[in-house]
Amino acid sequence: MSLSTTDTARIASLARLALAPEESERLRGQINGFFDLVERMRAVDTTGVEPLSHPVSAIEDIVLRLREDAATEPNQREANQKSAPAVENGLFLVPKVIE
């Protein structure tokens, strides 16, 4: 897959970018280079390759040091909601902005 000049202009328009012609060409080259890299990576056969949990685990066994999933901060919901203009059942109430 590669982008044309028209594709680059459309993307720039959607992103609200004003690109000079030389910037547009440079950007198109960079994006097409990225697409080429993705295609080369897709061509590699990864059948039977297990995902790594850590990059070093490819060369040695590593034990991840994970901390216990425990709440360590006290519940201060009421104190944090004192300055709110409107609260109901522990939730902030906000004005409706979409009809």
Residue pairs with C-beta under 8 A, 6 or more apart in sequence:
1 35
1 39
2 32
2 35
2 36
3 11
3 28
3 31
3 32
3 35
4 28
5 24
5 25
5 28
7 28
8 19
8 24
8 27
8 28
8 31
9 19
9 24
12 18
12 19
12 24
12 27
19 27
52 58
53 64
54 62
54 64
56 62
77 90
81 87
81 90
81 92
84 92
84 93
85 93
86 92
86 93
86 94
87 93
